[in-house]
Amino acid sequence: MQGKVAVIGSSDFVMPYSALGVDCFAVEQTDEQILQAAEKIVEGKYALVVVSETIAPKTHQVFERFNTKTTPCVLVVPFTTDSEGFATNNLSRLLKIATGIDILQNT
């Protein structure tokens, strides 16, 4: 599969990904900036979107319309703060779509 990769999160979160040559969207915690960056990612037709768990709830309204589509694959990743379970729930949903089984049901 070919396609572009986007990473969205705080500047500390996206910094390591920039070394890999992927498109990084460093955002602050303001809702408006996060939603604008998420919409820009959607318009950019990315195949994979890596989202920091700290902003994932705010991007959910933009990316939720792709829950049943193959692209973009939106992957929520925990960062330096304690996980609130959003990343695990998102991964569980992706695995269920891919396998048809709720693999992480007991985690």
N, C-alpha and C positions, 0 to 999 in steps of 0.2 A: 504494500500500500504506500502510495506517495502522498505527500501533502505537507503543508506548513504547520509549524508548531508555535503556539502562543502561550506565554506565561503571564499571569496577572496576580499581583499581590504587592506587598510593601517593597520598597527598594532593597531592603535586606533579603527578602525572599527571592526576588527576581535576579539579583546580582550573579549568583553562580550559574544560572541558566544562560546569561548573556555571553559567557565564555564559550558556550556550545553553539552560538550563532543562531539561536532561536529568537523570535520577536518577543520582546519583553515589554510589558505594560506596568510600570511602577505607579502605584496609586496610593493616595493617603486614605484615611478612613472616612472621607466625606462621601455620602451616598451619591451625590451628583457626579463626582469624578469617577467613581467605581462604575456606575451605570453607563457613562459615556464611553469608558474604555471597553466595557463588555459589548456594547453595541458596535463599536469599531472592530472588535474581534469577529463578531457575527458577520459584518459586512466584508471582512477580509477572507472569508471562506477557509478557515483553518480546519485541519483534519483532527488535531489534538489541541485541547486547551487545558493547561495545568493551572488550577486555581488554589490560592492559599486558603486554608480553612478559616482564617481570621476574617476574610471578606466574602467567603462563599455564600452565606445567607443573603447578602446584599446583591449578589450576582444571580441568585437562583431565579428570580423573575425573568431575567433575560434568557438564561440558558435552559430553563425548564421546557421550553417548546421543542427542544432537541432530544428529550428523554427517550423517544421511541425511534429516533433516526440513528443511522450509523455514523454520520459525521455532523458536527464535530463530536468527538468523544471528549466529554468534560470530566476531568479527573481532579478531585479535590484532595489536596495533600496537607497534612498537619505541618505546622511550623514549630516555632520555639515555645509557644504557649501550650498549656495543657489542652489536649484535644477535647472538644465538646461533643464528639460523636458524629459530627456532620460528615467528616471524611470517611469514616467507617460505614455509615449509612449509604453514602454515595457509591463507595466501592462495592458494597453488597448488592446494590441495585444494578450496577454494571455487570457484575458476575452472574446475577440471575438472568439478565438479558442474554448474556453470552452462553450460559450453560443450561438455563432452564431450571436451575436448582438454587435454593437460597443457602449457599455454602456457609455464609457467616451468621447464620441464624442464632447461634449460641454464643456469639462474642459480645 
